[in-house]
Amino acid sequence: MNGEIVGSIFVVEGNEDTAKLRLLIVDPKARGLGLGSQLVKECINFSRRVGYKKLVMDE
């Protein structure tokens, strides 16, 4: 946001076929702008590209 990092998300390997979505953070000043949804979509696209069959929320 104007050159400042205001969101972060992690995707980690769960096992050979499953990736885990972890640690979605959006700065309060950037909430409500769709950034969280965009970050999750990017993780889904990444997971598909690299061959994961499943993406789950980490506990």
Biopython code that builds the backbone (N, CA, C, O; Angstrom):
import numpy as np
from Bio.PDB.StructureBuilder import StructureBuilder

atoms = [
    (1, "MET", "N", (0.865, -1.158, 0.000)),
    (1, "MET", "CA", (0.000, 0.000, 0.000)),
    (1, "MET", "C", (0.919, 1.231, 0.000)),
    (1, "MET", "O", (1.539, 1.557, 1.012)),
    (2, "ASN", "N", (0.991, 1.882, -1.113)),
    (2, "ASN", "CA", (1.910, 3.009, -1.280)),
    (2, "ASN", "C", (3.340, 2.626, -0.920)),
    (2, "ASN", "O", (4.061, 3.400, -0.291)),
    (3, "GLY", "N", (3.748, 1.404, -1.333)),
    (3, "GLY", "CA", (5.105, 0.929, -1.085)),
    (3, "GLY", "C", (5.307, 0.260, 0.262)),
    (3, "GLY", "O", (6.399, -0.234, 0.542)),
    (4, "GLU", "N", (4.289, 0.230, 1.097)),
    (4, "GLU", "CA", (4.399, -0.376, 2.419)),
    (4, "GLU", "C", (3.757, -1.763, 2.414)),
    (4, "GLU", "O", (2.679, -1.949, 1.850)),
    (5, "ILE", "N", (4.418, -2.729, 3.039)),
    (5, "ILE", "CA", (3.860, -4.075, 3.163)),
    (5, "ILE", "C", (2.757, -4.033, 4.208)),
    (5, "ILE", "O", (2.990, -3.642, 5.351)),
    (6, "VAL", "N", (1.551, -4.438, 3.813)),
    (6, "VAL", "CA", (0.406, -4.389, 4.733)),
    (6, "VAL", "C", (-0.286, -5.744, 4.868)),
    (6, "VAL", "O", (-1.339, -5.850, 5.498)),
    (7, "GLY", "N", (0.311, -6.778, 4.274)),
    (7, "GLY", "CA", (-0.274, -8.100, 4.395)),
    (7, "GLY", "C", (0.754, -9.176, 4.158)),
    (7, "GLY", "O", (1.761, -8.964, 3.482)),
    (8, "SER", "N", (0.484, -10.342, 4.730)),
    (8, "SER", "CA", (1.391, -11.466, 4.573)),
    (8, "SER", "C", (0.606, -12.763, 4.727)),
    (8, "SER", "O", (-0.410, -12.811, 5.420)),
    (9, "ILE", "N", (1.090, -13.806, 4.073)),
    (9, "ILE", "CA", (0.472, -15.120, 4.175)),
    (9, "ILE", "C", (1.552, -16.161, 3.899)),
    (9, "ILE", "O", (2.511, -15.894, 3.175)),
    (10, "PHE", "N", (1.392, -17.335, 4.475)),
    (10, "PHE", "CA", (2.344, -18.415, 4.284)),
    (10, "PHE", "C", (1.622, -19.633, 3.722)),
    (10, "PHE", "O", (0.479, -19.913, 4.085)),
    (11, "VAL", "N", (2.292, -20.344, 2.846)),
    (11, "VAL", "CA", (1.865, -21.673, 2.416)),
    (11, "VAL", "C", (3.038, -22.590, 2.718)),
    (11, "VAL", "O", (4.166, -22.322, 2.303)),
    (12, "VAL", "N", (2.770, -23.676, 3.444)),
    (12, "VAL", "CA", (3.817, -24.636, 3.769)),
    (12, "VAL", "C", (3.375, -26.033, 3.341)),
    (12, "VAL", "O", (2.184, -26.297, 3.176)),
    (13, "GLU", "N", (4.338, -26.907, 3.167)),
    (13, "GLU", "CA", (4.009, -28.273, 2.781)),
    (13, "GLU", "C", (3.447, -29.040, 3.966)),
    (13, "GLU", "O", (4.035, -29.049, 5.047)),
    (14, "GLY", "N", (2.313, -29.679, 3.758)),
    (14, "GLY", "CA", (1.745, -30.552, 4.772)),
    (14, "GLY", "C", (2.264, -31.961, 4.555)),
    (14, "GLY", "O", (2.784, -32.596, 5.472)),
    (15, "ASN", "N", (2.117, -32.432, 3.344)),
    (15, "ASN", "CA", (2.706, -33.682, 2.888)),
    (15, "ASN", "C", (2.843, -33.576, 1.375)),
    (15, "ASN", "O", (2.689, -32.496, 0.804)),
    (16, "GLU", "N", (3.127, -34.678, 0.743)),
    (16, "GLU", "CA", (3.379, -34.675, -0.695)),
    (16, "GLU", "C", (2.237, -34.081, -1.520)),
    (16, "GLU", "O", (2.480, -33.417, -2.528)),
    (17, "ASP", "N", (0.995, -34.317, -1.097)),
    (17, "ASP", "CA", (-0.172, -33.883, -1.863)),
    (17, "ASP", "C", (-0.897, -32.680, -1.288)),
    (17, "ASP", "O", (-1.775, -32.117, -1.942)),
    (18, "THR", "N", (-0.543, -32.274, -0.068)),
    (18, "THR", "CA", (-1.309, -31.257, 0.644)),
    (18, "THR", "C", (-0.435, -30.092, 1.088)),
    (18, "THR", "O", (0.626, -30.283, 1.682)),
    (19, "ALA", "N", (-0.895, -28.900, 0.793)),
    (19, "ALA", "CA", (-0.258, -27.684, 1.293)),
    (19, "ALA", "C", (-1.108, -27.134, 2.439)),
    (19, "ALA", "O", (-2.311, -27.387, 2.509)),
    (20, "LYS", "N", (-0.476, -26.387, 3.327)),
    (20, "LYS", "CA", (-1.191, -25.776, 4.444)),
    (20, "LYS", "C", (-1.098, -24.251, 4.337)),
    (20, "LYS", "O", (-0.029, -23.687, 4.105)),
    (21, "LEU", "N", (-2.228, -23.623, 4.509)),
    (21, "LEU", "CA", (-2.315, -22.165, 4.516)),
    (21, "LEU", "C", (-2.129, -21.714, 5.957)),
    (21, "LEU", "O", (-2.846, -22.168, 6.849)),
    (22, "ARG", "N", (-1.177, -20.831, 6.187)),
    (22, "ARG", "CA", (-0.881, -20.402, 7.543)),
    (22, "ARG", "C", (-0.688, -18.891, 7.607)),
    (22, "ARG", "O", (-0.328, -18.249, 6.620)),
    (23, "LEU", "N", (-0.928, -18.359, 8.751)),
    (23, "LEU", "CA", (-0.532, -17.008, 9.133)),
    (23, "LEU", "C", (-0.951, -15.910, 8.150)),
    (23, "LEU", "O", (-0.101, -15.226, 7.582)),
    (24, "LEU", "N", (-2.235, -15.748, 7.955)),
    (24, "LEU", "CA", (-2.757, -14.647, 7.144)),
    (24, "LEU", "C", (-2.846, -13.417, 8.035)),
    (24, "LEU", "O", (-3.560, -13.407, 9.038)),
    (25, "ILE", "N", (-2.110, -12.383, 7.651)),
    (25, "ILE", "CA", (-2.093, -11.137, 8.429)),
    (25, "ILE", "C", (-2.371, -9.968, 7.483)),
    (25, "ILE", "O", (-1.745, -9.849, 6.429)),
    (26, "VAL", "N", (-3.302, -9.119, 7.865)),
    (26, "VAL", "CA", (-3.566, -7.887, 7.119)),
    (26, "VAL", "C", (-3.570, -6.747, 8.132)),
    (26, "VAL", "O", (-4.288, -6.791, 9.131)),
    (27, "ASP", "N", (-2.773, -5.743, 7.866)),
    (27, "ASP", "CA", (-2.700, -4.571, 8.731)),
    (27, "ASP", "C", (-4.093, -3.937, 8.841)),
    (27, "ASP", "O", (-4.806, -3.834, 7.843)),
    (28, "PRO", "N", (-4.480, -3.516, 10.043)),
    (28, "PRO", "CA", (-5.808, -2.919, 10.216)),
    (28, "PRO", "C", (-6.119, -1.784, 9.234)),
    (28, "PRO", "O", (-7.267, -1.625, 8.819)),
    (29, "LYS", "N", (-5.118, -1.006, 8.866)),
    (29, "LYS", "CA", (-5.392, 0.104, 7.940)),
    (29, "LYS", "C", (-5.682, -0.359, 6.519)),
    (29, "LYS", "O", (-6.138, 0.432, 5.693)),
    (30, "ALA", "N", (-5.419, -1.650, 6.220)),
    (30, "ALA", "CA", (-5.666, -2.180, 4.880)),
    (30, "ALA", "C", (-6.852, -3.136, 4.853)),
    (30, "ALA", "O", (-7.166, -3.701, 3.805)),
    (31, "ARG", "N", (-7.503, -3.321, 5.973)),
    (31, "ARG", "CA", (-8.637, -4.240, 6.021)),
    (31, "ARG", "C", (-9.843, -3.650, 5.289)),
    (31, "ARG", "O", (-10.040, -2.436, 5.245)),
    (32, "GLY", "N", (-10.639, -4.551, 4.720)),
    (32, "GLY", "CA", (-11.828, -4.118, 4.001)),
    (32, "GLY", "C", (-11.565, -3.768, 2.541)),
    (32, "GLY", "O", (-12.472, -3.333, 1.831)),
    (33, "LEU", "N", (-10.330, -3.957, 2.097)),
    (33, "LEU", "CA", (-9.970, -3.628, 0.716)),
    (33, "LEU", "C", (-9.844, -4.863, -0.169)),
    (33, "LEU", "O", (-9.524, -4.753, -1.353)),
    (34, "GLY", "N", (-10.097, -6.042, 0.407)),
    (34, "GLY", "CA", (-10.007, -7.273, -0.369)),
    (34, "GLY", "C", (-8.614, -7.882, -0.415)),
    (34, "GLY", "O", (-8.383, -8.841, -1.151)),
    (35, "LEU", "N", (-7.690, -7.342, 0.358)),
    (35, "LEU", "CA", (-6.320, -7.839, 0.334)),
    (35, "LEU", "C", (-6.233, -9.279, 0.835)),
    (35, "LEU", "O", (-5.517, -10.090, 0.246)),
    (36, "GLY", "N", (-6.946, -9.610, 1.907)),
    (36, "GLY", "CA", (-6.929, -10.968, 2.435)),
    (36, "GLY", "C", (-7.416, -11.970, 1.408)),
    (36, "GLY", "O", (-6.814, -13.030, 1.236)),
    (37, "SER", "N", (-8.496, -11.646, 0.730)),
    (37, "SER", "CA", (-9.028, -12.526, -0.322)),
    (37, "SER", "C", (-8.027, -12.689, -1.456)),
    (37, "SER", "O", (-7.853, -13.786, -1.986)),
    (38, "GLN", "N", (-7.385, -11.616, -1.818)),
    (38, "GLN", "CA", (-6.392, -11.663, -2.888)),
    (38, "GLN", "C", (-5.205, -12.539, -2.487)),
    (38, "GLN", "O", (-4.706, -13.312, -3.304)),
    (39, "LEU", "N", (-4.751, -12.428, -1.243)),
    (39, "LEU", "CA", (-3.644, -13.251, -0.774)),
    (39, "LEU", "C", (-4.011, -14.733, -0.774)),
    (39, "LEU", "O", (-3.203, -15.569, -1.178)),
    (40, "VAL", "N", (-5.211, -15.061, -0.329)),
    (40, "VAL", "CA", (-5.662, -16.452, -0.330)),
    (40, "VAL", "C", (-5.755, -16.982, -1.763)),
    (40, "VAL", "O", (-5.344, -18.113, -2.024)),
    (41, "LYS", "N", (-6.283, -16.195, -2.684)),
    (41, "LYS", "CA", (-6.376, -16.617, -4.079)),
    (41, "LYS", "C", (-4.990, -16.891, -4.664)),
    (41, "LYS", "O", (-4.804, -17.850, -5.412)),
    (42, "GLU", "N", (-4.030, -16.052, -4.321)),
    (42, "GLU", "CA", (-2.659, -16.267, -4.801)),
    (42, "GLU", "C", (-2.096, -17.576, -4.262)),
    (42, "GLU", "O", (-1.392, -18.287, -4.979)),
    (43, "CYS", "N", (-2.397, -17.900, -3.011)),
    (43, "CYS", "CA", (-1.937, -19.161, -2.429)),
    (43, "CYS", "C", (-2.591, -20.352, -3.115)),
    (43, "CYS", "O", (-1.933, -21.364, -3.358)),
    (44, "ILE", "N", (-3.865, -20.243, -3.427)),
    (44, "ILE", "CA", (-4.567, -21.310, -4.150)),
    (44, "ILE", "C", (-3.928, -21.500, -5.521)),
    (44, "ILE", "O", (-3.649, -22.631, -5.920)),
    (45, "ASN", "N", (-3.695, -20.422, -6.237)),
    (45, "ASN", "CA", (-3.082, -20.508, -7.563)),
    (45, "ASN", "C", (-1.677, -21.099, -7.492)),
    (45, "ASN", "O", (-1.313, -21.941, -8.313)),
    (46, "PHE", "N", (-0.899, -20.665, -6.523)),
    (46, "PHE", "CA", (0.454, -21.197, -6.335)),
    (46, "PHE", "C", (0.407, -22.696, -6.071)),
    (46, "PHE", "O", (1.145, -23.466, -6.685)),
    (47, "SER", "N", (-0.465, -23.105, -5.152)),
    (47, "SER", "CA", (-0.571, -24.519, -4.780)),
    (47, "SER", "C", (-0.937, -25.387, -5.982)),
    (47, "SER", "O", (-0.402, -26.483, -6.149)),
    (48, "ARG", "N", (-1.833, -24.901, -6.802)),
    (48, "ARG", "CA", (-2.207, -25.639, -8.022)),
    (48, "ARG", "C", (-1.029, -25.729, -8.989)),
    (48, "ARG", "O", (-0.757, -26.789, -9.554)),
    (49, "ARG", "N", (-0.335, -24.606, -9.173)),
    (49, "ARG", "CA", (0.800, -24.557, -10.106)),
    (49, "ARG", "C", (1.884, -25.560, -9.743)),
    (49, "ARG", "O", (2.465, -26.194, -10.624)),
    (50, "VAL", "N", (2.157, -25.707, -8.463)),
    (50, "VAL", "CA", (3.252, -26.591, -8.050)),
    (50, "VAL", "C", (2.800, -28.021, -7.811)),
    (50, "VAL", "O", (3.611, -28.869, -7.439)),
    (51, "GLY", "N", (1.508, -28.305, -8.020)),
    (51, "GLY", "CA", (1.048, -29.672, -8.026)),
    (51, "GLY", "C", (0.370, -30.208, -6.778)),
    (51, "GLY", "O", (0.114, -31.409, -6.688)),
    (52, "TYR", "N", (0.073, -29.343, -5.810)),
    (52, "TYR", "CA", (-0.664, -29.837, -4.646)),
    (52, "TYR", "C", (-2.091, -30.166, -5.063)),
    (52, "TYR", "O", (-2.687, -29.467, -5.882)),
    (53, "LYS", "N", (-2.625, -31.227, -4.498)),
    (53, "LYS", "CA", (-4.005, -31.623, -4.784)),
    (53, "LYS", "C", (-4.993, -31.025, -3.797)),
    (53, "LYS", "O", (-6.194, -30.963, -4.059)),
    (54, "LYS", "N", (-4.467, -30.582, -2.652)),
    (54, "LYS", "CA", (-5.321, -30.095, -1.577)),
    (54, "LYS", "C", (-4.616, -28.952, -0.842)),
    (54, "LYS", "O", (-3.400, -28.972, -0.648)),
    (55, "LEU", "N", (-5.404, -27.962, -0.441)),
    (55, "LEU", "CA", (-4.909, -26.853, 0.380)),
    (55, "LEU", "C", (-5.810, -26.755, 1.589)),
    (55, "LEU", "O", (-7.025, -26.613, 1.456)),
    (56, "VAL", "N", (-5.218, -26.832, 2.776)),
    (56, "VAL", "CA", (-6.003, -26.809, 4.016)),
    (56, "VAL", "C", (-5.516, -25.675, 4.912)),
    (56, "VAL", "O", (-4.394, -25.186, 4.786)),
    (57, "MET", "N", (-6.406, -25.277, 5.823)),
    (57, "MET", "CA", (-6.024, -24.292, 6.844)),
    (57, "MET", "C", (-5.234, -25.017, 7.921)),
    (57, "MET", "O", (-5.657, -26.068, 8.403)),
    (58, "ASP", "N", (-4.098, -24.467, 8.298)),
    (58, "ASP", "CA", (-3.298, -25.059, 9.369)),
    (58, "ASP", "C", (-3.942, -24.742, 10.700)),
    (58, "ASP", "O", (-4.559, -23.690, 10.869)),
    (59, "GLU", "N", (-3.797, -25.652, 11.638)),
    (59, "GLU", "CA", (-4.384, -25.446, 12.975)),
    (59, "GLU", "C", (-3.469, -24.656, 13.859)),
    (59, "GLU", "O", (-3.802, -24.391, 15.014)),
]
sb = StructureBuilder()
sb.init_structure("model")
sb.init_model(0)
sb.init_chain("A")
sb.init_seg("    ")
for serial, (resi, resn, name, xyz) in enumerate(atoms, 1):
    if name == "N":
        sb.init_residue(resn, " ", resi, " ")
    sb.init_atom(name, np.array(xyz, "f"), 0.0, 1.0, " ", f" {name:<3s}", serial, name[0])
structure = sb.get_structure()
